[in-house]
Amino acid sequence: MTTMKNTLTALALASAAALAHAGEIEVLHWWTAGGEAKAATALKLTLQKSGHRWRDFAVAGGGGDSAMTVLKSRVVSGNAPSAAQIKGPSIQEWAREGVLANMDDVARAEKWNELLPPVVADVMKYKGSYVAVPVNVHRVNWLWANPAVFAKAGVKVPTTWDEFFTAADALKKAGVVPVAHGGQNWQDFTTFEAVALGVGGTDFYKKALVQLDPAALKSPTMEKVLTTFKRVKDYTDRNAPGRDWNLATAMVIKGEAAMQIMGDWAKGEFVAAGKVPGKDFVCAPAPGTARAFTFNIDSFALFQLKDADKIAAQKELARQIMAPEFQEVFNLNKGSIPVRMGMPMDKFDDCARQSAKDFGDTAKAGSLVPSIAHGMAVPSAAEGAIKDAVSQFWNTDKMSASQAMDRIAAAARTR
Ligand code: BGC
């Protein structure tokens, strides 16, 4: 009885303490598609459970280009949100502006250094201090396929680029759109980097697209990559320009298209539509990339705030994001895998398990590479210019691969 009373008193005190410090937290993100929105709701509910108020700052637009434009104007006008979905080298760019908050106390208490792979932890730190917290690991080099559509055309899901074009011809003849695509720069580049990895291999990928080595950017391999990339366009439909990625995924879900090259946030769409992996849809590494892994890590950068209650809410958000409960529920909806090491994977499907295994294997083998399309490696100015050049090539019928190489090499020098 006394123990019960003590427990109740402790609970009452805890919730009173939580309420006394209840703060509002405004979170900028671009998770508005089906699976993404479910994952974002998981974050909101997690935070609300600890007594804080959530203010949603969603800016629609896959890949986050619109969100980043809105964020810049908010920060410039001195009205930064508490947290914003910022990734890769952009975290350093924002930290250099002196606007991010130091999260070392949370990181120390929660042992982030021990729970994160060092390659990930380094990106979250500026001058050795945590200024951002990671949510997940997305694999980008995936091919999502509708097996019923493949069966109808009598072809199998391709594992090489040769098989890809053979299958695409058969699918076209069978009257379906072989490749569901959305003509937006970041989606064009998602396809481009998959081709670069599959046709050029990891060493080429690193030299050309991560180190931006001028010789690799203007090489016979690059020419072959660009020619292969442009061939893919013949298998997309007339309505591709401007289409959102999730609408392209919906084409595969409905069987109007056979496959999509996209990161595993696409799985979030299949799952949100009630589809079962391995039965209604299959995941396969993009052609020629089975032994490589293009990673894209979502993270939240935390901005400097003045109000003590808001700071308390912000620290609680950072703490919760790395907690095992959140890492599980969020990633089950998002299509990604937990970034926290040592998490049980029993509730995850085969695509996620394969991703987790390949993440570890490729890290050991040196074939784990950052996604350029998703802001993981190249400073943002060069990344934007390179994406523009690649999309110009995709959209301009008379541009040769050699002209495209010149433009991409020039874009890579953008500072
Ligand atoms: C983000 C994902 C998001 C996708 C589509 C990527 O850049 O990392 O979280 O689902 O864009 O919006």
Residues whose N, C-alpha, C, O or C-beta is under 5 A from the ligand:
A	BS01	BGC	W30 E36 G61 G62 G63 W265 D298 H374
